[in-house]
Amino acid sequence: MIDPARIRAAYEIAKQDLLNQRDPSGHWIGQLSTSSLSTATAVSALQLVLRNSSQNSDADAALIRGGVDYLLSHQNEDGGWGDTDLSYSNIATTMLSVAALTLTGDAEKNPSVLSAANRYIEQKGGIPGLRARYGKDKTFAVPILTNYALAGLVDWKEVAPLPFEAAVLPQSFYKFIQLPVVSYAIPALVGIGQAKYYHDKPWNPLLRLIRGATFNPAAKVLTKMQPESGGYLEAIPLTSFVVMSLAATGRADSEVARNGLRFIRESVRPDGSWPIDTNLATWVTTLSINALSVLEDDNAHLSRDSLEWLLDCQTKDIHPFTGAAPGAWGWTDLSGSVPDADDTPGALLALRHFHDRGNFDDATRQRIRAAAQNGCRWLFDLQNSDGGWPTFCRGWGTQPFDRSGSDLTAHALRGLFAWFDELDPREYPKLIKGKWYLFDRQSAGSWLPLWFGNQDRAEEDNPIYGTAKVLNYFRDTHEIEYQLKTPSPPSIVPKNAIRWLAAQQNEDGGFGGGKSVLTGTQGRYESTVEETALAIEGLLCDDKGLENHPELDRALDWLCHRVEENSHIECSPIGFYFSKLWYYEKLYPRILTVSALAYACKAAQVSASGNVLSGSGIRESS
């Protein structure tokens, strides 16, 4: 068995590193990866505004030049571009990069760059290959083809029309009309849909009349949904698609376009690139607080400042983007954030720690309980009829990221169970329904998540992440589930998951995409800090503790070694934004390392001197 004192020492190093990443105000902001995809869309938007606006800006021309230089220096050897500097090439980012370089005239100036990119696009199937990548989901495929058409690289006939007129309907109708885009892409539905209509009007006179009559009313939705920052979802791609569409339809000087441009200008990185989103401050803060709260020997991170900041992040009004009721949390404290079913339970778990272990008076604890009650109510109202939780909107379900997800459901249940003593007993059946959803979604021992992937897997999914997150739910709730007095799935469900997880270990002791995943560029199984840490937490859900557990022993040795050589901070692109758009976040490996090592310390009950006291895990249940 690995020396428990070594685990504790590694934990202390990782903990201090994570604490050092805090903002002076007491919370975490993190840093998202730079993105060729975001950079390409920003360059296209800026160039089209420069071409179509009455106001020419030398500053914007400089931003375009910086973005172009970034793209030219980040083309992969195969001729394509990946979403991040650690990502493999994909057809979507490559087409967007070609469109941007064509609009600026740099494709013609760099013929070798263009020819290599076009060869890559052809190898991936061209436009049919792009459509195949996204299937029925038009959230990203249609904007890419629109960008391509605006660059003169494809006829507008290749761009599918989007029903922008649907935006004039009340938001409650969206789930009934089977929109071809996900719930959080309504601005793209309007902007891109109107660009297609403007450049290629339908031949049917009646349809042309209807669409023309709703053109201006639908455009007003862009104003209504645009946050104070100017960035829809705080995301460069979505905002850029809207801005380029407005610029290409004679509205480059509109208020929405000006605000979007302000967001683009303010989001550029010093190296000339743009990130996929501004930041995930709320998400990484709650993840950090929850990781640092596993062991109860240090509560310094549960400060008044961080509590007040988190409480302030809770939504107070109906959200203009999705129509969501107040009471939830989004991924950042910035105005473009949208409340969702992953950040809300993260906040609920953090608030439990503040309530139980923070040095606060009774009035503050009452405020925490009130916030938690509102968050729990919001989550219950979001639950789908299948028992699972979607990301943003209940009942949409037509596109992948609008459906219930195992990772979201497991996290939502953990958040709700954390406040079990505050729940109305009439809500208990919803908890059981959520658990049965997870039981039904297990496949060969594993679960697939919605928002995280592994680029080495053929389907770009990530069962390591999904399985670990569901096991965390079983770990955190088995002590109180008996109070529900309702039949629940048998304990064989988590036991099978632990066995499946153990079988995915790589030869080096770490975990990556799974035992069957061979990384083409490395010629070996690739282990990552993020997935190894996740797997350790999952394996620790077993009742073996640290003893007689060779897989766990080897994984902990792998992770401790990474901490000891300070390579535990190395990131992997495991995050999805939407439509298989990759990112990584510099705090993910740090947070997950702290959490995994903390649970390992807890399992062994390691004291400051390294004495082992006892183990812990999932108990057998009927």
C-alpha positions as CSV (number, residue, x, y, z in Angstrom):
1,M,0.0,0.0,0.0
2,I,1.3,3.5,-0.8
3,D,2.6,5.4,2.2
4,P,-0.3,7.5,3.6
5,A,2.2,10.1,4.7
6,R,3.2,10.6,1.0
7,I,-0.4,11.1,0.1
8,R,-0.8,13.7,2.8
9,A,2.4,15.5,1.7
10,A,1.3,15.6,-1.9
11,Y,-2.1,16.9,-0.8
12,E,-0.6,19.7,1.2
13,I,1.5,20.8,-1.8
14,A,-1.5,20.6,-4.2
15,K,-3.7,22.4,-1.7
16,Q,-1.4,25.3,-1.2
17,D,-0.9,25.7,-5.0
18,L,-4.7,25.8,-5.4
19,L,-5.1,28.4,-2.6
20,N,-2.4,30.5,-4.3
21,Q,-4.6,30.7,-7.4
22,R,-7.3,32.7,-5.6
23,D,-8.1,36.2,-6.6
24,P,-7.4,38.7,-3.9
25,S,-11.1,39.1,-3.4
26,G,-11.3,35.5,-2.1
27,H,-12.7,33.5,-5.0
28,W,-11.2,31.8,-8.1
29,I,-11.3,33.0,-11.6
30,G,-9.1,30.6,-13.5
31,Q,-8.0,30.8,-17.1
32,L,-9.6,29.2,-20.1
33,S,-7.4,28.0,-23.0
34,T,-6.8,30.1,-26.0
35,S,-8.7,28.9,-29.0
36,S,-8.1,28.9,-32.7
37,L,-11.8,28.5,-33.2
38,S,-12.7,31.6,-31.2
39,T,-9.9,33.5,-32.8
40,A,-11.1,32.6,-36.3
41,T,-14.7,33.7,-35.6
42,A,-13.5,37.0,-33.9
43,V,-11.3,37.8,-36.9
44,S,-14.2,37.2,-39.4
45,A,-16.5,39.4,-37.3
46,L,-14.0,42.2,-37.1
47,Q,-13.1,42.0,-40.7
48,L,-16.8,42.0,-41.9
49,V,-17.5,45.0,-39.6
50,L,-14.5,46.8,-41.0
51,R,-15.7,46.1,-44.5
52,N,-19.3,47.2,-43.9
53,S,-19.2,49.9,-41.3
54,S,-19.0,53.6,-41.8
55,Q,-16.5,53.8,-39.0
56,N,-13.1,52.3,-39.8
57,S,-10.8,51.5,-36.8
58,D,-7.1,51.2,-36.8
59,A,-7.4,49.4,-33.5
60,D,-9.7,46.8,-35.0
61,A,-7.3,46.4,-37.9
62,A,-4.5,45.7,-35.4
63,L,-6.7,43.1,-33.6
64,I,-7.3,41.4,-36.9
65,R,-3.6,41.3,-37.7
66,G,-2.9,39.8,-34.3
67,G,-5.6,37.1,-34.8
68,V,-4.3,36.3,-38.2
69,D,-0.7,35.9,-37.0
70,Y,-2.0,33.6,-34.2
71,L,-3.8,31.4,-36.7
72,L,-0.9,31.2,-39.1
73,S,1.4,30.1,-36.3
74,H,-1.0,27.5,-34.9
75,Q,-1.8,25.4,-38.0
76,N,-1.2,21.7,-37.2
77,E,1.2,19.5,-39.2
78,D,-1.8,17.8,-40.9
79,G,-2.9,21.2,-42.3
80,G,-5.9,21.6,-40.0
81,W,-6.5,23.6,-36.8
82,G,-7.7,22.3,-33.4
83,D,-10.0,24.2,-31.0
84,T,-7.1,24.7,-28.6
85,D,-3.3,24.6,-28.8
86,L,-3.5,21.1,-27.3
87,S,-6.3,19.8,-29.6
88,Y,-6.2,17.7,-32.7
89,S,-7.3,19.2,-35.9
90,N,-11.0,19.1,-36.7
91,I,-13.0,20.1,-39.8
92,A,-15.1,22.8,-38.0
93,T,-12.1,24.9,-36.7
94,T,-10.2,24.3,-40.0
95,M,-13.1,25.7,-42.1
96,L,-13.6,28.6,-39.8
97,S,-9.8,29.4,-40.0
98,V,-9.9,29.2,-43.7
99,A,-12.9,31.5,-43.9
100,A,-11.2,34.1,-41.6
101,L,-7.9,34.0,-43.6
102,T,-9.9,34.3,-46.8
103,L,-11.9,37.3,-45.6
104,T,-8.7,39.1,-44.6
105,G,-6.8,38.2,-47.8
106,D,-4.2,36.2,-45.9
107,A,-5.2,32.9,-47.5
108,E,-4.1,34.2,-50.9
109,K,-0.9,35.6,-49.4
110,N,-0.1,32.2,-47.9
111,P,-0.9,29.6,-50.6
112,S,0.9,26.7,-48.8
113,V,-1.2,27.3,-45.7
114,L,-4.4,27.4,-47.7
115,S,-3.6,24.3,-49.8
116,A,-2.7,22.2,-46.7
117,A,-5.9,23.3,-45.0
118,N,-8.0,22.5,-48.1
119,R,-6.4,19.1,-48.3
120,Y,-7.3,18.4,-44.7
121,I,-10.9,19.6,-45.3
122,E,-11.2,17.3,-48.3
123,Q,-9.8,14.4,-46.4
124,K,-12.5,14.9,-43.7
125,G,-15.3,14.9,-46.3
126,G,-15.7,18.6,-47.1
127,I,-19.2,20.0,-46.4
128,P,-20.9,16.6,-46.1
129,G,-18.2,15.7,-43.5
130,L,-19.0,18.8,-41.6
131,R,-22.7,18.0,-41.5
132,A,-21.9,14.4,-40.5
133,R,-20.0,15.7,-37.5
134,Y,-23.0,17.4,-36.1
135,G,-25.9,15.3,-37.4
136,K,-29.3,16.9,-36.9
137,D,-27.9,19.6,-34.6
138,K,-27.6,22.8,-36.7
139,T,-26.3,24.9,-33.8
140,F,-22.7,24.9,-35.2
141,A,-22.8,23.5,-38.7
142,V,-25.0,26.3,-40.1
143,P,-23.0,29.1,-38.6
144,I,-19.8,27.6,-40.0
145,L,-21.3,27.4,-43.4
146,T,-22.6,30.9,-43.1
147,N,-19.1,32.1,-42.3
148,Y,-17.9,30.1,-45.3
149,A,-20.5,31.8,-47.5
150,L,-19.7,35.2,-46.2
151,A,-16.1,34.5,-47.3
152,G,-17.3,33.6,-50.8
153,L,-16.2,29.9,-50.3
154,V,-19.6,28.3,-50.8
155,D,-22.9,29.2,-52.4
156,W,-25.7,30.3,-50.0
157,K,-27.7,27.4,-51.3
158,E,-25.5,25.1,-49.1
159,V,-26.5,27.0,-46.0
160,A,-29.7,25.6,-44.4
161,P,-32.3,28.2,-43.3
162,L,-32.9,28.6,-39.6
163,P,-36.4,29.6,-38.4
164,F,-35.5,33.0,-36.9
165,E,-39.2,33.9,-36.9
166,A,-39.6,31.4,-34.0
167,A,-37.8,33.9,-31.8
168,V,-40.9,36.1,-31.7
169,L,-42.8,33.3,-29.9
170,P,-42.8,33.2,-26.1
171,Q,-39.9,31.2,-24.7
172,S,-42.3,28.6,-23.2
173,F,-43.2,27.6,-26.8
174,Y,-39.7,26.6,-27.7
175,K,-39.8,23.1,-26.3
176,F,-42.9,22.4,-28.5
177,I,-41.6,23.5,-31.9
178,Q,-38.5,21.2,-32.2
179,L,-36.0,24.0,-32.9
180,P,-32.9,22.7,-34.8
181,V,-30.5,24.5,-32.4
182,V,-29.9,24.1,-28.7
183,S,-31.7,26.3,-26.2
184,Y,-28.7,28.5,-25.5
185,A,-28.1,29.4,-29.2
186,I,-31.2,31.5,-29.9
187,P,-29.0,34.5,-30.8
188,A,-27.3,32.4,-33.5
189,L,-30.7,31.2,-34.7
190,V,-31.7,34.8,-35.2
191,G,-28.5,36.3,-36.6
192,I,-27.5,33.4,-38.8
193,G,-31.0,32.7,-39.9
194,Q,-31.5,36.3,-40.9
195,A,-28.2,36.4,-42.8
196,K,-29.3,33.4,-44.9
197,Y,-32.7,35.0,-45.5
198,Y,-31.0,38.3,-46.5
199,H,-28.7,36.7,-49.0
200,D,-30.9,33.9,-50.3
201,K,-34.6,34.6,-49.9
202,P,-37.0,31.7,-50.3
203,W,-38.8,31.4,-53.6
204,N,-42.2,30.8,-52.0
205,P,-43.9,34.2,-51.9
206,L,-46.0,33.4,-48.8
207,L,-43.0,32.2,-46.9
208,R,-41.0,35.2,-48.0
209,L,-43.8,37.5,-46.8
210,I,-44.0,35.8,-43.4
211,R,-40.3,35.8,-42.8
212,G,-40.0,39.4,-44.0
213,A,-42.7,40.5,-41.6
214,T,-41.0,38.9,-38.6
215,F,-37.5,40.0,-39.5
216,N,-37.4,43.2,-37.4
217,P,-39.4,41.8,-34.4
218,A,-37.1,38.8,-34.3
219,A,-34.0,41.1,-34.4
220,K,-35.3,42.8,-31.3
221,V,-34.7,39.5,-29.5
222,L,-31.0,40.0,-30.0
223,T,-31.2,43.3,-28.0
224,K,-33.3,41.7,-25.3
225,M,-30.9,38.7,-24.8
226,Q,-27.7,40.7,-25.1
227,P,-26.1,41.0,-21.6
228,E,-24.4,44.1,-20.3
229,S,-21.0,42.8,-21.3
230,G,-22.1,42.6,-25.0
231,G,-21.1,38.9,-25.1
232,Y,-23.8,36.3,-25.5
233,L,-23.1,33.5,-23.0
234,E,-19.8,35.4,-22.5
235,A,-18.7,33.4,-25.5
236,I,-16.6,34.7,-28.4
237,P,-17.9,32.2,-31.1
238,L,-21.6,32.9,-30.4
239,T,-21.1,36.6,-30.2
240,S,-18.9,36.7,-33.3
241,F,-21.5,34.8,-35.3
242,V,-24.1,37.4,-34.4
243,V,-21.8,40.3,-35.2
244,M,-20.7,39.0,-38.5
245,S,-24.3,38.3,-39.5
246,L,-25.4,41.8,-38.6
247,A,-22.4,43.3,-40.5
248,A,-23.3,41.2,-43.6
249,T,-26.9,42.4,-43.5
250,G,-26.4,46.1,-43.4
251,R,-26.4,46.4,-39.6
252,A,-22.8,46.8,-38.7
253,D,-23.5,50.0,-36.9
254,S,-26.5,48.7,-34.9
255,E,-26.4,48.8,-31.1
256,V,-26.2,45.0,-30.8
257,A,-23.2,44.9,-33.2
258,R,-21.5,47.7,-31.4
259,N,-21.9,46.0,-28.0
260,G,-20.8,42.7,-29.5
261,L,-17.7,44.4,-30.9
262,R,-16.9,45.9,-27.5
263,F,-17.0,42.4,-26.0
264,I,-14.8,41.0,-28.7
265,R,-12.3,43.9,-28.3
266,E,-12.2,43.5,-24.5
267,S,-11.7,39.7,-24.7
268,V,-8.5,39.5,-26.8
269,R,-5.5,37.9,-25.2
270,P,-2.0,39.4,-25.3
271,D,-0.9,36.8,-27.9
272,G,-3.6,38.0,-30.3
273,S,-5.9,35.1,-29.7
274,W,-9.3,34.8,-28.0
275,P,-10.5,32.2,-25.4
276,I,-13.7,30.2,-25.9
277,D,-15.4,32.0,-23.0
278,T,-14.5,34.8,-20.6
279,N,-14.1,32.7,-17.5
280,L,-15.8,30.0,-15.4
281,A,-15.4,31.8,-12.1
282,T,-18.4,30.5,-10.3
283,W,-17.8,26.9,-11.5
284,V,-14.1,26.8,-10.5
285,T,-14.8,28.6,-7.2
286,T,-17.4,26.1,-6.1
287,L,-15.3,23.2,-7.3
288,S,-12.3,24.6,-5.3
289,I,-14.3,25.1,-2.2
290,N,-15.8,21.6,-2.3
291,A,-12.4,20.1,-2.9
292,L,-10.8,22.0,-0.1
293,S,-13.6,21.1,2.3
294,V,-13.2,17.3,2.0
295,L,-10.9,17.3,5.1
296,E,-12.3,19.1,8.1
297,D,-8.9,20.2,9.6
298,D,-8.7,23.6,7.8
299,N,-11.6,26.0,7.1
300,A,-9.7,29.1,6.1
301,H,-11.0,29.0,2.6
302,L,-14.6,29.4,3.9
303,S,-14.2,33.2,4.2
304,R,-16.9,35.9,4.5
305,D,-15.7,37.4,1.3
306,S,-16.1,34.2,-0.7
307,L,-19.5,33.5,0.8
308,E,-20.8,37.0,0.0
309,W,-19.5,36.7,-3.6
310,L,-21.2,33.3,-4.1
311,L,-24.5,34.5,-2.6
312,D,-24.3,37.5,-4.9
313,C,-23.9,35.2,-7.9
314,Q,-27.3,33.6,-7.4
315,T,-29.8,34.9,-9.9
316,K,-32.4,37.3,-8.5
317,D,-34.7,37.7,-11.6
318,I,-36.2,35.8,-14.5
319,H,-33.3,35.3,-16.9
320,P,-33.8,37.0,-20.3
321,F,-31.9,34.3,-22.2
322,T,-33.7,31.1,-21.2
323,G,-36.6,32.4,-19.1
324,A,-35.3,30.6,-16.1
325,A,-36.7,31.4,-12.7
326,P,-34.5,33.1,-10.1
327,G,-32.6,31.1,-7.5
328,A,-29.9,29.4,-9.5
329,W,-26.3,29.9,-10.4
330,G,-24.4,30.1,-13.8
331,W,-20.8,29.4,-14.5
332,T,-19.5,33.0,-13.9
333,D,-20.4,36.2,-12.1
334,L,-20.4,38.1,-15.4
335,S,-23.5,39.3,-17.1
336,G,-23.5,36.8,-19.9
337,S,-23.8,33.8,-17.6
338,V,-26.9,31.6,-17.7
339,P,-28.2,29.6,-14.7
340,D,-27.7,25.8,-15.2
341,A,-28.0,22.4,-13.6
342,D,-24.3,21.9,-13.0
343,D,-23.3,25.2,-11.4
344,T,-26.3,25.3,-9.2
345,P,-25.6,22.0,-7.3
346,G,-22.0,23.0,-7.1
347,A,-23.0,26.1,-5.3
348,L,-25.4,24.2,-3.1
349,L,-22.6,21.8,-2.0
350,A,-20.4,24.8,-1.3
351,L,-23.1,26.6,0.7
352,R,-23.5,23.5,2.9
353,H,-19.8,23.8,3.8
354,F,-20.2,27.5,4.6
355,H,-23.2,26.8,6.7
356,D,-21.8,23.9,8.7
357,R,-18.2,24.9,9.1
358,G,-17.9,28.6,8.5
359,N,-17.4,31.0,11.3
360,F,-20.7,32.8,10.8
361,D,-23.5,34.1,13.0
362,D,-27.1,32.7,13.0
363,A,-28.4,35.5,10.7
364,T,-25.8,34.6,8.1
365,R,-26.6,30.9,8.4
366,Q,-30.2,31.7,7.8
367,R,-29.3,33.6,4.7
368,I,-27.4,30.6,3.5
369,R,-30.3,28.3,4.2
370,A,-32.7,30.6,2.3
371,A,-30.4,30.7,-0.7
372,A,-30.1,26.9,-0.6
373,Q,-33.8,26.5,-0.4
374,N,-34.3,28.6,-3.5
375,G,-31.6,26.7,-5.3
376,C,-33.2,23.4,-4.5
377,R,-36.6,24.6,-5.6
378,W,-35.0,25.7,-8.9
379,L,-33.4,22.3,-9.5
380,F,-36.6,20.4,-8.8
381,D,-38.5,22.6,-11.2
382,L,-35.9,21.9,-13.9
383,Q,-36.1,18.1,-13.6
384,N,-37.2,16.4,-16.9
385,S,-40.0,13.9,-17.1
386,D,-37.5,11.1,-17.6
387,G,-36.1,11.8,-14.1
388,G,-32.9,13.3,-15.3
389,W,-31.7,16.9,-15.3
390,P,-30.9,18.9,-18.5
391,T,-28.5,21.8,-18.6
392,F,-30.7,24.9,-19.0
393,C,-34.3,24.3,-20.0
394,R,-36.8,21.6,-19.0
395,G,-38.4,19.6,-21.6
396,W,-36.5,20.7,-24.8
397,G,-34.7,17.4,-25.4
398,T,-34.3,17.6,-29.2
399,Q,-30.6,18.3,-29.3
400,P,-27.8,16.6,-27.4
401,F,-27.0,19.3,-25.0
402,D,-30.7,20.0,-24.2
403,R,-31.3,16.4,-23.0
404,S,-30.9,15.0,-19.5
405,G,-27.4,14.0,-18.7
406,S,-25.9,11.5,-16.2
407,D,-23.3,13.9,-15.0
408,L,-25.8,16.7,-14.5
409,T,-28.3,14.4,-12.8
410,A,-25.7,13.0,-10.4
411,H,-24.5,16.5,-9.5
412,A,-28.0,17.8,-9.1
413,L,-28.9,14.9,-6.7
414,R,-25.7,15.5,-4.7
415,G,-26.7,19.1,-4.3
416,L,-30.2,18.3,-3.3
417,F,-29.2,15.6,-0.8
418,A,-26.8,18.0,0.8
419,W,-29.8,20.0,1.9
420,F,-32.0,17.0,2.6
421,D,-33.0,18.4,6.0
422,E,-34.5,21.5,4.2
423,L,-36.5,19.6,1.6
424,D,-40.2,19.2,1.5
425,P,-41.0,15.4,1.9
426,R,-43.3,15.8,-1.1
427,E,-40.2,16.2,-3.2
428,Y,-38.7,12.8,-2.2
429,P,-40.2,10.9,-5.1
430,K,-38.3,13.2,-7.5
431,L,-35.0,12.2,-5.8
432,I,-35.8,8.5,-6.3
433,K,-36.8,9.2,-9.9
434,G,-33.5,10.8,-10.5
435,K,-31.7,7.8,-9.1
436,W,-33.6,5.5,-11.3
437,Y,-32.6,7.6,-14.3
438,L,-29.0,7.0,-13.4
439,F,-29.7,3.3,-13.0
440,D,-31.3,3.1,-16.4
441,R,-28.4,5.0,-18.1
442,Q,-25.6,2.8,-16.9
443,S,-24.0,0.9,-19.9
444,A,-21.6,-1.9,-19.2
445,G,-20.8,-0.4,-15.9
446,S,-20.2,3.2,-17.0
447,W,-22.0,6.4,-17.6
448,L,-21.4,9.0,-20.3
449,P,-21.4,12.8,-19.4
450,L,-22.8,15.6,-21.5
451,W,-20.1,18.3,-21.0
452,F,-16.8,16.6,-21.0
453,G,-15.0,14.4,-23.5
454,N,-11.7,12.8,-24.5
455,Q,-10.3,13.6,-27.8
456,D,-8.6,10.2,-28.2
457,R,-11.9,8.3,-28.2
458,A,-13.7,7.6,-31.5
459,E,-16.9,9.2,-30.2
460,E,-15.1,11.9,-28.3
461,D,-17.0,11.0,-25.1
462,N,-15.6,10.5,-21.6
463,P,-17.0,7.6,-19.6
464,I,-14.2,8.1,-17.0
465,Y,-15.6,11.5,-16.1
466,G,-19.2,10.4,-16.3
467,T,-18.7,7.3,-14.2
468,A,-16.7,9.1,-11.5
469,K,-19.3,11.8,-11.2
470,V,-22.1,9.2,-10.7
471,L,-20.0,7.3,-8.2
472,N,-19.5,10.5,-6.3
473,Y,-23.3,10.7,-5.9
474,F,-23.5,7.2,-4.5
475,R,-20.7,8.0,-2.1
476,D,-22.2,11.2,-0.8
477,T,-25.8,10.0,-0.4
478,H,-25.9,6.4,0.8
479,E,-25.9,7.4,4.4
480,I,-29.3,9.2,4.2
481,E,-31.1,7.5,1.4
482,Y,-32.7,5.1,3.8
483,Q,-34.9,8.0,5.0
484,L,-36.7,8.1,1.7
485,K,-38.3,4.7,2.5
486,T,-38.8,4.1,-1.2
487,P,-37.4,1.2,-3.3
488,S,-34.2,2.2,-5.0
489,P,-31.7,0.5,-7.4
490,P,-29.5,-2.2,-5.8
491,S,-26.0,-1.6,-4.7
492,I,-24.7,-3.7,-7.6
493,V,-25.0,-0.6,-9.7
494,P,-22.0,1.3,-8.1
495,K,-20.1,-1.9,-7.5
496,N,-20.2,-2.7,-11.3
497,A,-19.1,0.9,-12.0
498,I,-16.1,0.5,-9.7
499,R,-15.1,-2.7,-11.4
500,W,-15.5,-1.1,-14.8
501,L,-13.4,1.9,-13.7
502,A,-10.6,-0.3,-12.4
503,A,-10.4,-2.1,-15.7
504,Q,-9.7,1.2,-17.5
505,Q,-6.3,1.7,-15.9
506,N,-3.4,2.3,-18.2
507,E,-0.1,0.5,-17.9
508,D,1.6,3.5,-16.2
509,G,-1.0,3.5,-13.4
510,G,-2.9,6.6,-14.7
511,F,-6.2,6.9,-16.5
512,G,-7.1,8.6,-19.8
513,G,-9.8,7.9,-22.3
514,G,-9.9,4.2,-21.3
515,K,-7.9,1.0,-21.8
516,S,-8.9,0.7,-25.4
517,V,-7.8,4.2,-26.3
518,L,-4.4,4.4,-28.1
519,T,-3.2,8.0,-28.7
520,G,-2.1,8.1,-32.3
521,T,0.5,10.9,-31.8
522,Q,2.1,9.3,-28.7
523,G,1.9,5.6,-29.7
524,R,0.9,4.7,-26.2
525,Y,-2.0,5.0,-23.8
526,E,-2.2,8.6,-22.6
527,S,-2.9,9.3,-19.0
528,T,-4.0,12.7,-17.9
529,V,-4.0,14.4,-14.5
530,E,-7.7,15.2,-14.8
531,E,-8.9,11.7,-15.6
532,T,-6.6,10.0,-13.2
533,A,-7.8,12.2,-10.3
534,L,-11.4,11.5,-11.3
535,A,-10.8,7.8,-11.4
536,I,-9.1,7.8,-8.0
537,E,-12.2,9.4,-6.5
538,G,-14.4,6.8,-8.2
539,L,-12.2,3.9,-7.0
540,L,-12.3,5.3,-3.4
541,C,-16.0,4.8,-3.4
542,D,-15.3,1.1,-2.9
543,D,-15.4,-0.1,0.7
544,K,-11.9,-1.5,0.5
545,G,-10.3,1.8,1.5
546,L,-6.7,2.0,0.6
547,E,-5.8,-1.6,1.5
548,N,-5.8,-4.6,-0.9
549,H,-6.6,-2.3,-3.8
550,P,-3.7,-2.5,-6.4
551,E,-5.4,-0.3,-9.0
552,L,-5.9,2.5,-6.5
553,D,-2.4,2.1,-5.2
554,R,-0.9,2.5,-8.6
555,A,-3.1,5.5,-9.5
556,L,-2.2,7.3,-6.3
557,D,1.5,6.6,-6.9
558,W,1.0,8.1,-10.4
559,L,-0.7,11.2,-9.1
560,C,1.6,11.8,-6.2
561,H,4.6,11.6,-8.5
562,R,3.0,14.3,-10.7
563,V,2.6,16.5,-7.7
564,E,6.1,15.9,-6.5
565,E,7.5,16.9,-9.9
566,N,5.0,19.8,-10.2
567,S,3.5,18.4,-13.4
568,H,0.0,18.0,-11.9
569,I,-0.8,21.5,-13.2
570,E,-0.6,20.3,-16.9
571,C,-3.9,20.6,-18.6
572,S,-5.7,18.4,-21.1
573,P,-8.6,19.5,-23.3
574,I,-11.4,17.5,-21.6
575,G,-14.0,20.2,-21.6
576,F,-16.8,20.6,-24.2
577,Y,-18.4,24.0,-24.6
578,F,-21.1,23.1,-27.1
579,S,-21.3,21.0,-30.3
580,K,-18.0,19.3,-29.5
581,L,-16.1,22.6,-29.1
582,W,-13.1,21.8,-26.9
583,Y,-11.4,23.8,-24.1
584,Y,-9.2,23.2,-21.1
585,E,-9.1,25.2,-17.9
586,K,-5.9,25.7,-15.9
587,L,-7.6,25.1,-12.6
588,Y,-9.2,21.7,-13.6
589,P,-6.1,19.5,-12.9
590,R,-5.3,21.5,-9.8
591,I,-8.8,21.2,-8.3
592,L,-9.3,17.5,-9.3
593,T,-5.9,16.6,-7.8
594,V,-6.7,18.3,-4.5
595,S,-10.1,16.6,-4.4
596,A,-8.7,13.1,-5.2
597,L,-5.9,13.3,-2.7
598,A,-8.2,14.7,0.0
599,Y,-10.5,11.7,-0.4
600,A,-7.5,9.4,-0.3
601,C,-6.4,11.0,3.0
602,K,-10.0,10.7,4.3
603,A,-10.2,7.1,3.3
604,A,-7.1,6.3,5.3
605,Q,-7.8,8.9,8.0
606,V,-4.2,10.2,7.7
607,S,-3.2,12.4,10.6
608,A,-0.4,15.0,10.3
609,S,2.0,12.3,11.3
610,G,0.7,9.9,8.7
611,N,-1.0,7.3,10.9
612,V,-3.7,5.2,9.3
613,L,-6.9,5.0,11.2
614,S,-9.7,3.6,9.0
615,G,-11.2,3.3,5.6
616,S,-14.5,4.3,4.1
617,G,-16.7,3.7,1.1
618,I,-20.1,2.7,-0.3
619,R,-21.9,0.2,1.9
620,E,-24.0,-2.6,0.7
621,S,-27.7,-1.8,0.5
622,S,-30.8,-3.7,-0.4
